[in-house]
């Protein structure tokens, strides 16, 4: 996956083997992207070539609390000016907190010509596409920013919106339609 996207310069990272064993994914990318103003967006995408019970994308709504973070707000959010496959990008938007630290997270599930935010609909389409297309591949895409103490949450939303706009054009090269 490119480490240079528009004004963003990426630094790749790796997941621990114990986490990889638990996720059972086929491929992934995790990287911190920094823009010219020094602002950072963490990008993570996990790809599954075939999803079935015990081997499918893990929802951040489950994993985030497992990491000690509290979900303070969860909404669906249309990302202004961003389209994927010609459709407006709608994401799950989480505001999370751990002690004094706060982060803003956008995530969605992508694959087989769909962007889905509802975890139950992800399961339904896995079942349906298995029957009608003989396909269950797909990916989780997650964008995260740290919200500095005193920072307006709207600024964090802007960072995620700009990064989502810039990265969205690359996703279809790595996540099959």
Secondary structure, 3 states (H helix, E strand, C coil): CCCEECCEEEEECCCCHHHHHHHCCCEEEEEEEECCCCCEEEEEEEEECCCECCECCCCHHHHHHHCCCEEEEEEEEEEEEEEECCEEEEEEEEEEEECCEEEEEEEEEEECCEEECCHHHHHHHHHHHHHHCCCCCEEEEEEEEEECCCCCHHHHHHHHHHHHHHHHHHHCCCCCC
